[in-house]
Each structure stands twice: as structure tokens, then as C-alpha cells.
């Protein structure tokens, strides 16, 4: 009874919010709890007022220490907040889009931006940098320590295909609030959690990337199952 009353109280006191009406594609990730690093992923499409599941469920992994509220389009809520280096994946609702990889080309929607990364592509995770949580392309081969550390291509196959999750996203990310959040290929056949990204088996990740349509204003909704159930009606979740 206490948990039911608490859930009701949180619902009543939560800021008003619902998914943008123009968003008709959603990737939904659900964990068992805030501390779980295992996630189940579904893909939904919306026709009229009805969401329909079109792919999944897929097994995935997320932050080693579970979830914490991220900086997306959802309202600010009480609880742990995502920080740089906390080994938590950002919970909430986020725009997604923009792919990076090692292949010359990939199966994707024509409108989805894709960049084949080179040794000169960087993603900066240094919170003290003016380029924090930005993609940079150098006009020279990396030589400085910070440049080498930020390289997107580091002979690390799980990062050979990535789909951006707009947590704490440019143009004005908050320093230290978390950076470089992507979908990418999981490690060790799913045996290893992440530092904050969501990982999937390669076939499922490639299918996900192929389905993302920027015209549908796709979203990533990542929540523990209790919070998903709590906010499903008021936020108009799939």
C-alpha cells in the first residue's frame, strides 16, 4: 500500500509532460530497476493515436551501476542525476539520430546522417574542454594527448557502429553532466555492462539503425519498469 501511495504522490507532483506530438517513432528501453545494467529494447511506430510495436524485444546492456536521470526533453524529477564517469546510463526521454561507423556505407534511411569515422574524428569527454560532448574533425592527425584520447576510431570493434542519443546534447551541454552516449555493439556477447551507453547484439543494432527515420522525430525512452508504468499514461508513452 505504501509503494502504491508513493507512486501516486510522485505522479501527482511530477511536472506536466508528454511526448512531442510530431514524434511517431520510439525506441523504448526498460530495466528491472534503477540499479540494473540489463535492458530490454523495443521499437514502436505511431499511426494516428496508436503506438504499434515493430521490433523487439531485444536483450541489451546499459550502465554498470544502472540508471540516473539524464538531460533530455523530459521534465526535471527527483532522484540520482547522471554525471560524467558515474557508470550510469541516462534515464528519461531523448532525441536520437546521427550514426557513425567504420563501414564505407550502411543500411539506413536516406535522411539519417552517417559518417565513416577516420583517425581524425573525435568525441570530447573532457568536461573542462570547450568542445565537451561535441564531435570534432581535426585537420591533422591527432598528436596531443587529449586528441588521441578522444579519437572515435581506436580499433575497438564494439564502437564500429554507433547511433547518437541526445543526452546533454550540443549546442550547450552542461559540463560534467555526461557525454558520448550512444547505442553501440555489446561486448562479450552481452556479458559486459557499459559506462553509460546502451549496447545491443550487432544484428539488432544494425536493424535499429536501418529503421530510424529522422522525419518521424525518433525518441529514446529509457526507464526502470516501475517508472515506465508510472508515467506511461501521463507522458503518453508507447
N, C-alpha and C positions, 0 to 999 in steps of 0.2 A: 504494500500500500504506500509506503514511504517513497519508493522509487517512482511509482505512478504519479504521486503528488509533486515530486521534484521535477519530473519530466513535464508535467502540465504547467508548473510555475515557469520553467525555462521557456516553454513555448509562448506563454503569455507575455513574458518580459523581453523576448527576442525582438530586435528591430525588424520592422516590416521589410520584406524582401521576397521576390520571386524571380525565376529565371527570365531573362530577356525574351520578349515575345518573338523576336526575329531569329532566335536560336532554335533550329529544328534538328540538330544533331548533337548527341551527348554520349560521352564515354563515362561510364559510372564504375567507380572502384569502391568496394565495400570491404572493410576489415572487421574482424570479430570484436576488436576493442581498440582503445587508444594506444595500447602497448604492443599490438600485433604487427609483425612485419610481413604477414601473408595477406594478399588482397585478391579478391575475385572481381574480374573485369567484365563488363557488359557494354555493348554498343546499341544505342537506340536512335531511331529516326522518328520525327514527329509529322503526322499528317492531320491537318485540322487542329483539333484539341487533344488528339490521342497519340501517346508515345507507343512505339512498337519496337520490341527487341529484334535486332537484325543480326547480331553476332554475340558469341559468348554463350555460357560463362567460360572464362579463361582463368587459369591459375597464374598469379604473378607474385612478385615480391616488392616491398617498399622499404621504408626506413628501418634500420636495425633496432631503433628504440621506439618504433611505431609512428604515431602522427602527432602534429601540433597545428594549431590554426595558422594558415598561411595568409598571404596578402593577395587576394583575388578580387572578384566582384561581389562576393558575399559580404554581409554586414560584420562588424566587429563584435565578437562574442567572448564571454569569459572562458578562461582556460589557458593551457600552455600555448605560447606563441612560437612559431618557427623562428629559429636563429641560425646563423651561419655555423656550421660544424657541430650541430646538435644531434646528428644522425636520425633526424625525424623527417618524414615526408609531410609536405604541407596539405592540411585538410581544408576543404572548402569548395568553392566553385571558381574555375579558371578558364579563360580563353585558351585555346590550343591552336597550333599551326606553325608551319615552317619546319622543314626537315633538313637534316644534314647527314652526310654519309660518305663512304669510301667508293661506292659504285659510281660509274660514269652516269648512269641513269637508273631510275627505279620505277616501279609501277605506282602511279599516283594520279590524282585528279589534275587536269591541266592547270588549274588555278592555284594549286598548292606550291609555294616556293620550295625549291630544293637546291641545295648547294653541295657539290662534291668538294669535300674539305681537302686542303693541302697542308703542308707543314707550316704555312703562313697564317692559317686560320686559328684564332684564339677565342676563348671564352674566359673572361676575367672573373675570378672568385675572390680576389683580394679586396676586402671591404674598405680599405684605405685608398683604393685607386679611384680616379675619376671615371674609369671605364668599368667600374663594378657592375657585374651582371649584364655585360654587353658583349656582342660578337664583334671582333675586330679582324681585319685582314691587313697584315703587315706588307709593306713594300720591299721587305728584305727578309732573309732567312733569320729566324729567331737566334739571338745571341745573348741577350740579357737573361739573367736567372728567371725573372718574372715572366718573360716571354716564353721560355721553354716550359715553365710550369703550367702556363695557360693554354698550351697547344691542344687543339681538339683531336689531332691525329697523333696517337702515341703508341701505335702497334698494340692496341688493346681492343680485341675483336668485339666484345660486348658494346663498345661505343661506335661500332662501324655503321650503325644506323640509329638516328635519334629524331624524336619528334618533340618540339618545344612545348612546355607547359608554362603559361604566363603567370607564374608566381613572382611577386615583387618585380614586375617586369619593367623594362625601359618604357618611356624615356627617363623616368625619375625613380629608379629603385632606391629603397631605403637602405643605407649602409648597414651591413651586418644582419639583415632580415632574411638572408638565404638567397642563394644564387644557383644557376646552372641546373635547373630542374627540368628533366626530360623523361620521356618514355625511351627505353633502350633495351637491348637484348639482355636476358638474365644470365647470371653466372652459375657455373657448376650445375647446370640442369635444374636451377631453382633452389639450390642448396644454400645460396648466399643472399643475405639481405643487402640493402643499399644504404647510402649516406643520405638519401632523400628523394631519389628518383623512383619511378615505377618501372619495373622490368617485366618482360614477357618472353616466352619462347620465341625464337626468331620467326617461325612461320606466322604466328599470331601477330607479332609486331608488324611484319610486312603487310599483313591483311589490314591491320588497323590503319597504317599509313595510306594504303590504297583507297580506303573508304572515306578518309577525311576530305570534306568538301568545304572550302572557305566560304562559299556562297551560303552555306547553311549556318554560318557563325557557330562552329562547333565549340563545345564546352567539355571540360573535365570536372566531374563531380567526385571528390574523394572524401569519404566519411566513414566513421565506425558505424556498424549496423544500427545501434541504438539511436544515434543522432540522425541517420538516414530516415529511420521510421518516424522520428520526432518531427523532422522538418519536411517530410515528403509532401504533405498536403499544402502547407502554407507557402512553401517555396516552389510548388508545382513541379516537383522532381518526377522523372520517369517512373 
